[in-house]
Amino acid sequence: MKKIVVFASGSGTNAENIIQHFKGGSVGAVVSVFTNNAKAKVIDRAKNHAVPVEVFTKSELYEDNLVQKINAIQPDLIVLAGFLLKFPDALITAYPDKIINIHPALLPKYGGKGMYGMHVHRAVVENKEKESGITIHYVNENYDEGAIIFQKQVTVLGTDTPEVVAEKIHELEQRYFPGVVEDVLTAKL
């Protein structure tokens, strides 16, 4: 059974979807959720599925102790599911091609520092884009610049608000993210 560690900062709907996808299966399981937000809803979502949670501060993210905690788990894959901090170089070096992220836009558009959540959707609407989507990519030392694994588009109508675009993107995330995680885990991608 392959081990998945999820990092999340907020509500945790993608994290929970991945937990549920692998629950009771033979491919892998989410063995731990790490969060930098002690008030994040992902904590309750993980605990409701009996998945251990590790809460850390922003400064602790870049300390050796966190790397040691991850190394003790020996994950086969680290999944960033709404994790808002820059991932530490020490973990990227320790787990090359074993860390993936989901981004709520079609990279390389609307990526980089500060481009997350509603910031992305507002920019898409303000720039009158005809489509947006999700990108699942490997994590490297630069924000949203790792090799792209998967993209899926959705039409953006001229009448769509950023909130409507956010709903469309969330539907794509829920539909495709767990399956892509499984494909990466089983080396189908």
Backbone bond lengths (Angstrom), bond angles and torsions (degrees), N, CA, C in turn:
res aa  C-N    CA-C-N  psi(-1)  N-CA   C-N-CA  omega(-1)  CA-C   N-CA-C  phi
1 M - - - 1.452 - - 1.533 109.07 -
2 K 1.324 115.58 124.48 1.472 120.24 -179.03 1.526 109.98 -82.03
3 K 1.341 114.52 146.57 1.463 120.99 -174.90 1.523 110.78 -103.75
4 I 1.328 115.19 130.61 1.456 122.64 178.21 1.527 108.39 -115.45
5 V 1.322 115.70 133.70 1.463 122.21 171.88 1.522 106.63 -113.35
6 V 1.319 116.57 131.59 1.459 121.70 -179.78 1.526 109.54 -110.58
7 F 1.326 115.99 134.90 1.458 122.63 171.94 1.523 107.46 -109.72
8 A 1.343 116.82 130.27 1.463 121.41 179.05 1.523 109.14 -147.03
9 S 1.329 115.61 154.49 1.465 120.30 -178.75 1.520 114.10 -117.16
10 G 1.321 118.41 -11.88 1.458 118.98 -170.44 1.506 115.09 -131.83
11 S 1.332 114.81 -126.55 1.462 120.40 -170.77 1.526 112.94 -68.15
12 G 1.318 117.45 -32.00 1.461 119.72 172.87 1.510 115.86 84.60
13 T 1.333 118.58 19.55 1.463 118.93 179.37 1.523 111.40 -65.39
14 N 1.325 117.31 -38.83 1.467 119.02 177.11 1.527 111.19 -68.88
15 A 1.318 116.70 -40.15 1.469 120.08 177.74 1.528 110.29 -60.79
16 E 1.330 116.75 -45.94 1.461 120.02 -179.76 1.529 111.60 -64.47
17 N 1.318 116.19 -38.06 1.460 120.40 178.54 1.530 110.50 -61.90
18 I 1.323 116.49 -40.30 1.465 120.63 178.49 1.533 110.32 -68.96
19 I 1.328 116.88 -42.33 1.466 120.73 177.28 1.530 109.48 -56.56
20 Q 1.324 116.85 -49.00 1.462 121.37 -178.42 1.530 111.94 -64.81
21 H 1.322 116.26 -37.82 1.468 120.74 -179.28 1.530 111.10 -58.88
22 F 1.322 116.56 -40.92 1.462 120.55 -175.36 1.535 113.85 -92.71
23 K 1.320 117.41 -10.38 1.469 120.96 -177.02 1.527 110.69 -61.49
24 G 1.313 115.34 126.19 1.454 120.57 176.87 1.514 114.88 77.93
25 G 1.335 116.91 1.89 1.460 120.13 179.72 1.511 111.70 -89.72
26 S 1.316 115.60 -179.55 1.461 120.29 -178.28 1.523 112.88 -109.96
27 V 1.332 117.02 -6.92 1.464 120.64 -176.23 1.519 111.95 -78.62
28 G 1.315 115.99 -50.33 1.451 120.57 -176.37 1.508 110.66 -169.11
29 A 1.338 115.00 179.77 1.456 121.12 179.08 1.512 109.61 -153.34
30 V 1.321 115.05 148.75 1.462 119.93 172.18 1.523 106.20 -77.68
31 V 1.325 115.77 115.96 1.466 120.44 -175.41 1.525 112.82 -99.29
32 S 1.348 117.03 -13.83 1.457 120.08 178.68 1.523 109.87 -165.06
33 V 1.324 114.69 148.19 1.463 121.68 172.59 1.523 107.25 -118.62
34 F 1.313 116.18 131.37 1.458 123.34 177.66 1.523 108.05 -112.24
35 T 1.337 116.47 134.74 1.459 120.08 177.90 1.519 111.18 -140.29
36 N 1.312 114.77 147.13 1.456 121.97 177.62 1.531 110.83 -96.42
37 N 1.329 117.88 6.76 1.456 122.12 -174.28 1.530 109.19 -126.51
38 A 1.317 116.27 106.14 1.467 121.27 -177.16 1.523 112.88 -64.16
39 K 1.340 117.86 -14.41 1.466 121.66 -179.86 1.528 112.17 -107.59
40 A 1.310 117.18 8.23 1.464 120.99 -176.49 1.524 111.12 -67.29
41 K 1.323 115.99 139.48 1.463 121.11 177.82 1.527 111.97 -66.31
42 V 1.345 116.61 -20.85 1.465 119.74 179.18 1.529 111.28 -58.99
43 I 1.322 117.52 -26.91 1.472 121.14 -179.72 1.524 110.03 -61.98
44 D 1.330 116.04 -50.53 1.467 119.69 179.34 1.526 111.58 -65.54
45 R 1.327 116.41 -39.39 1.466 119.83 -179.94 1.539 110.05 -60.84
46 A 1.325 116.19 -44.91 1.472 120.02 179.59 1.530 110.76 -65.15
47 K 1.324 116.44 -46.06 1.466 120.19 -179.11 1.524 111.78 -62.53
48 N 1.330 117.03 -33.72 1.470 120.23 177.56 1.527 111.94 -63.53
49 H 1.322 116.44 -19.71 1.472 121.22 178.16 1.530 111.14 -108.92
50 A 1.318 116.37 14.72 1.474 122.86 178.67 1.528 112.58 60.09
51 V 1.326 116.31 33.36 1.466 121.26 176.44 1.526 107.76 -98.92
52 P 1.330 117.95 125.00 1.460 120.85 179.72 1.531 111.80 -61.22
53 V 1.342 115.10 145.82 1.465 121.45 -178.76 1.518 109.39 -122.01
54 E 1.305 115.31 138.09 1.463 122.57 176.37 1.530 107.10 -119.19
55 V 1.340 116.35 119.10 1.461 121.65 178.36 1.526 107.81 -102.87
56 F 1.319 115.87 134.36 1.458 120.98 -179.31 1.518 109.37 -140.44
57 T 1.324 115.91 162.46 1.462 120.90 177.15 1.530 109.34 -90.94
58 K 1.319 114.88 167.79 1.465 119.88 178.85 1.527 110.40 -57.93
59 S 1.318 117.55 -42.80 1.474 119.59 -178.92 1.529 111.05 -67.83
60 E 1.341 117.17 -35.35 1.467 120.30 179.43 1.527 112.36 -66.50
61 L 1.336 116.67 -23.35 1.459 120.40 178.45 1.526 111.10 -58.66
62 Y 1.294 116.53 -32.36 1.465 121.17 -174.66 1.528 113.19 -101.19
63 E 1.325 116.85 12.32 1.464 120.64 179.93 1.530 110.71 -99.81
64 D 1.318 115.42 156.59 1.468 121.65 -179.02 1.522 113.04 -59.68
65 N 1.327 117.16 -30.88 1.458 121.28 -177.37 1.534 111.59 -58.34
66 L 1.327 117.07 -39.67 1.465 119.82 179.92 1.532 110.39 -68.58
67 V 1.311 116.34 -41.43 1.466 120.33 176.82 1.523 109.59 -59.28
68 Q 1.335 116.75 -42.32 1.461 120.92 179.17 1.531 111.87 -62.97
69 K 1.338 116.22 -38.18 1.471 119.85 177.99 1.532 110.69 -64.52
70 I 1.330 116.06 -41.87 1.466 119.88 177.97 1.526 109.86 -66.31
71 N 1.332 116.63 -45.16 1.468 120.50 179.19 1.524 112.00 -59.24
72 A 1.331 117.50 -34.55 1.463 121.09 178.76 1.530 111.21 -65.17
73 I 1.319 115.98 -31.03 1.471 120.53 178.55 1.525 110.87 -78.20
74 Q 1.319 116.91 -32.84 1.472 123.57 -175.27 1.538 111.54 53.64
75 P 1.350 116.15 60.66 1.468 118.52 -177.82 1.526 112.24 -69.65
76 D 1.304 115.12 148.92 1.461 121.08 172.75 1.520 110.65 -82.87
77 L 1.345 116.29 -24.10 1.452 121.49 179.63 1.525 109.37 -153.69
78 I 1.334 115.17 138.50 1.461 122.29 173.35 1.523 106.47 -111.65
79 V 1.337 116.16 126.42 1.460 121.45 -175.97 1.522 109.13 -116.59
80 L 1.328 115.68 122.52 1.458 120.72 174.66 1.524 107.00 -92.74
81 A 1.323 115.85 115.04 1.463 121.57 -175.69 1.529 108.22 -123.01
82 G 1.322 115.45 81.55 1.458 119.14 -176.08 1.513 111.37 79.33
83 F 1.320 116.40 35.50 1.462 121.48 177.05 1.519 107.53 -94.04
84 L 1.340 117.59 123.16 1.457 121.14 -167.04 1.523 116.06 -98.18
85 L 1.314 118.07 -2.92 1.466 119.62 -179.68 1.527 110.49 -100.36
86 K 1.340 114.67 155.60 1.466 119.58 176.12 1.527 107.88 -65.87
87 F 1.314 116.17 129.64 1.455 119.97 -176.15 1.523 109.34 -73.40
88 P 1.338 117.51 140.45 1.470 120.83 -174.43 1.537 113.38 -68.47
89 D 1.315 114.65 138.36 1.465 120.73 178.94 1.523 112.06 -57.12
90 A 1.339 117.14 -34.76 1.475 120.03 -178.39 1.531 110.73 -60.76
91 L 1.325 117.35 -39.87 1.469 119.78 178.99 1.524 111.28 -75.77
92 I 1.327 117.06 -35.75 1.470 120.05 177.46 1.528 109.90 -62.37
93 T 1.322 116.08 -40.76 1.464 121.04 178.47 1.530 111.07 -68.24
94 A 1.335 115.95 -39.93 1.468 120.46 -177.43 1.530 112.55 -72.44
95 Y 1.342 117.05 -26.33 1.467 120.87 -176.08 1.539 111.00 -130.01
96 P 1.332 116.49 63.05 1.467 118.92 -179.30 1.529 111.34 -64.19
97 D 1.309 115.91 134.79 1.473 122.91 -179.87 1.529 112.81 58.02
98 K 1.322 116.36 24.69 1.466 120.80 176.90 1.530 111.05 -125.84
99 I 1.340 116.23 14.61 1.464 121.27 178.66 1.523 107.24 -127.62
100 I 1.343 115.70 123.57 1.460 119.01 178.50 1.524 109.91 -125.13
101 N 1.314 114.96 157.27 1.457 122.76 -178.15 1.517 109.22 -135.07
102 I 1.323 116.09 153.29 1.460 120.92 171.23 1.524 107.46 -111.91
103 H 1.340 115.08 135.60 1.462 120.93 -179.66 1.529 108.22 -123.57
104 P 1.350 117.64 138.26 1.466 120.39 -174.28 1.529 114.31 -85.87
105 A 1.315 116.59 44.68 1.467 121.92 176.68 1.522 107.93 -161.17
106 L 1.316 115.02 170.90 1.461 120.59 178.14 1.525 108.73 -90.42
107 L 1.318 115.42 91.24 1.466 119.60 179.46 1.523 109.45 -59.48
108 P 1.317 119.11 147.15 1.461 126.73 12.94 1.527 115.07 -83.14
109 K 1.331 118.97 -2.56 1.463 119.99 177.43 1.524 110.43 -67.87
110 Y 1.316 115.64 142.09 1.462 123.39 171.84 1.522 113.81 58.72
111 G 1.313 115.74 38.39 1.452 121.45 174.77 1.511 109.83 -112.83
112 G 1.309 115.93 176.39 1.456 121.51 176.30 1.515 112.51 104.46
113 K 1.316 114.71 178.59 1.464 121.48 -176.66 1.530 110.40 -58.59
114 G 1.314 115.29 133.17 1.458 121.09 177.79 1.520 114.46 84.40
115 M 1.328 117.22 -6.56 1.463 120.14 -179.56 1.532 108.85 -98.30
116 Y 1.311 114.92 91.68 1.454 121.70 177.46 1.528 108.29 -149.69
117 G 1.313 115.79 157.10 1.457 122.29 174.00 1.518 113.85 50.76
118 M 1.326 115.44 -132.86 1.464 121.17 -175.37 1.521 112.56 -64.61
119 H 1.317 118.77 -24.10 1.475 120.49 176.05 1.531 109.64 -58.45
120 V 1.320 116.02 -42.26 1.462 121.24 179.47 1.528 110.04 -66.75
121 H 1.310 117.03 -48.35 1.466 120.38 -175.23 1.529 111.92 -65.50
122 R 1.346 116.62 -37.14 1.471 119.67 175.68 1.522 110.60 -62.94
123 A 1.322 116.48 -43.66 1.470 120.46 -179.79 1.527 111.22 -63.38
124 V 1.317 116.85 -39.80 1.465 121.39 178.71 1.525 110.05 -60.96
125 V 1.333 116.73 -47.11 1.468 121.46 -179.24 1.527 110.81 -67.74
126 E 1.345 117.02 -45.42 1.472 120.87 -179.25 1.521 112.00 -60.53
127 N 1.316 116.81 -33.40 1.465 120.74 -179.44 1.530 112.92 -89.82
128 K 1.337 115.06 7.29 1.473 121.65 175.94 1.528 112.82 53.55
129 E 1.343 114.86 42.03 1.460 120.08 177.07 1.523 109.83 -66.35
130 K 1.307 116.37 146.32 1.471 121.84 178.94 1.531 111.75 -88.94
131 E 1.337 115.86 -16.63 1.466 120.15 177.25 1.517 110.27 -149.69
132 S 1.303 113.64 157.80 1.459 122.12 171.52 1.519 105.19 -141.88
133 G 1.315 117.20 -165.16 1.451 118.40 -179.85 1.509 111.67 165.91
134 I 1.312 114.72 -159.28 1.460 121.08 178.63 1.526 109.10 -121.51
135 T 1.308 114.32 151.07 1.456 121.59 172.89 1.520 107.77 -129.85
136 I 1.310 116.03 128.98 1.462 121.61 172.57 1.515 105.38 -110.14
137 H 1.340 116.37 125.80 1.462 120.38 -172.60 1.524 111.18 -144.05
138 Y 1.325 114.41 159.59 1.456 119.73 173.12 1.521 108.72 -71.01
139 V 1.308 116.24 150.74 1.459 122.07 179.95 1.518 108.88 -95.05
140 N 1.332 114.93 130.50 1.461 120.35 171.22 1.528 108.15 -124.79
141 E 1.323 116.86 -165.38 1.467 120.21 -173.75 1.523 113.64 -73.67
142 N 1.319 119.17 -8.55 1.460 122.20 179.79 1.528 110.52 -113.24
143 Y 1.330 116.15 143.23 1.461 120.54 178.07 1.523 111.13 -54.63
144 D 1.314 116.65 123.56 1.462 123.85 168.59 1.527 114.81 57.06
145 E 1.334 117.14 29.89 1.463 120.23 -179.05 1.525 113.86 -115.05
146 G 1.329 118.00 1.38 1.458 120.22 179.55 1.517 111.48 -69.87
147 A 1.313 115.82 163.65 1.466 121.78 -178.18 1.526 110.99 -56.56
148 I 1.326 114.83 134.32 1.463 121.16 -178.59 1.529 109.73 -77.74
149 I 1.329 115.12 132.13 1.459 123.01 178.60 1.529 110.31 -97.70
150 F 1.347 115.39 -42.58 1.466 120.42 -171.60 1.522 109.46 -155.89
151 Q 1.333 116.15 140.29 1.457 121.51 171.28 1.521 109.32 -136.25
152 K 1.311 115.99 146.59 1.463 121.74 174.74 1.526 108.19 -139.65
153 Q 1.329 115.68 131.31 1.453 121.11 -175.71 1.521 111.33 -97.97
154 V 1.340 113.77 158.90 1.458 122.45 172.22 1.526 106.65 -142.00
155 T 1.319 115.84 144.95 1.462 120.89 179.73 1.527 110.13 -73.97
156 V 1.335 115.45 137.04 1.461 121.88 173.65 1.525 106.84 -109.24
157 L 1.306 116.13 119.51 1.456 121.40 179.81 1.522 110.33 -84.88
158 G 1.306 116.87 155.69 1.465 121.12 179.15 1.513 112.97 -62.29
159 T 1.323 116.79 -21.38 1.468 121.24 179.44 1.530 112.89 -92.45
160 D 1.329 118.00 -5.56 1.471 121.05 -178.31 1.527 111.57 -68.24
161 T 1.308 115.06 134.80 1.467 121.47 172.45 1.535 107.67 -89.73
162 P 1.332 117.54 166.52 1.469 118.40 174.53 1.533 112.68 -56.31
163 E 1.331 117.13 -33.75 1.455 121.29 179.58 1.537 111.34 -67.00
164 V 1.334 116.56 -38.58 1.463 120.81 177.51 1.526 109.90 -66.99
165 V 1.327 116.57 -42.19 1.467 120.28 177.27 1.530 109.28 -61.38
166 A 1.324 116.67 -42.02 1.475 120.75 178.96 1.527 110.82 -58.72
167 E 1.329 117.17 -41.73 1.471 120.64 178.67 1.526 111.01 -63.68
168 K 1.324 116.38 -42.47 1.472 120.37 179.55 1.526 110.69 -62.81
169 I 1.330 115.72 -42.18 1.473 120.45 -179.81 1.529 109.98 -66.65
170 H 1.328 116.65 -42.01 1.470 120.22 179.73 1.530 110.76 -60.54
171 E 1.321 116.88 -39.56 1.467 120.05 177.46 1.528 110.89 -61.76
172 L 1.328 117.20 -41.53 1.471 120.21 177.37 1.523 110.77 -63.64
173 E 1.336 116.37 -43.89 1.466 120.19 179.82 1.524 110.70 -58.63
174 Q 1.314 115.89 -47.63 1.462 120.69 -178.06 1.531 111.14 -64.29
175 R 1.306 116.92 -37.54 1.461 121.17 -176.32 1.531 112.37 -74.98
176 Y 1.330 117.86 -40.00 1.465 119.95 -168.40 1.533 115.97 -108.63
177 F 1.322 118.70 -28.68 1.466 120.23 -171.52 1.531 113.30 -58.62
178 P 1.336 120.46 -50.39 1.473 118.93 -178.17 1.534 113.15 -59.25
179 G 1.317 117.22 -40.45 1.463 120.40 -179.85 1.521 112.33 -65.54
180 V 1.331 116.39 -38.35 1.467 119.45 177.53 1.530 110.00 -68.14
181 V 1.335 116.76 -39.64 1.472 119.96 175.58 1.526 109.50 -57.54
182 E 1.325 117.02 -45.47 1.474 120.13 179.40 1.525 110.82 -63.11
183 D 1.336 117.07 -41.91 1.467 119.89 179.69 1.538 111.17 -62.58
184 V 1.313 116.60 -41.60 1.477 119.98 177.55 1.517 110.06 -64.80
185 L 1.312 115.96 -43.26 1.467 121.66 -179.01 1.523 111.66 -61.64
186 T 1.305 116.11 -36.04 1.465 120.42 -179.04 1.525 111.62 -99.64
187 A 1.339 116.32 11.81 1.476 123.91 174.82 1.524 113.16 60.09
188 K 1.337 115.56 36.19 1.456 118.67 175.15 1.531 111.19 -84.89
189 L 1.332 116.46 -14.91 1.469 120.74 179.09 1.511 110.51 -114.59
